[in-house]
């Protein structure tokens, strides 16, 4: 069974204080690892897809990296508007379903 | 604008009542999904459909039913057999194959029990 564990569950950051979110996964034949951002009461918004170990992708203050066992979402010099829950999901090869973690809830304090 | 539309935004169910959540997409996606989200929990898959007139149970299908009569539409019915229906319901869609298989999500429906 595919498993995704995200840590920490909740994180409070001062504005400008960089940090990283972790997504550990167990999957048979990774086909893709996905990061989403979700604001309260809204649907998740796509951020990144990573396909193979060593791959990195960036968008504004966010950078996602991937190893064979985990992915990190680095938030550099965060702003209050980066406050959200960040969801990680994995898709196994030959499987049309995604397995989601419980999310990392991030609050950035001005 | 292309996207996924869920309605209603808020829905209230009386005990013993069936309710239907609407999901429509104009992205020309083959695959559609229904997820349930509870506070502090990850998204759990209820049902999914890879093609019109075909669908499969997810991890928590009991008490729910779906249909896929049109490519654009994938309604979810929460039946009276679902004893704990209060949750945030998310519909999603995506293309199949081609390498870029990210999910696109709707804005969700919050279902509560009266």
Interface residues (C-beta under 8 A of the other chain):
Chain A: X4 X9 X31 X32 X34 X36 X41 X42 X43 X44 X45 X46 X49 X87 X89 X91 X96 X97 X98 X100 X101 X102 X103
Chain B: X4 X6 X31 X35 X40 X41 X42 X43 X44 X45 X48 X50 X58 X88 X90 X92 X96 X100 X101 X102 X103 X104 X105 X106 X107 X108 X110
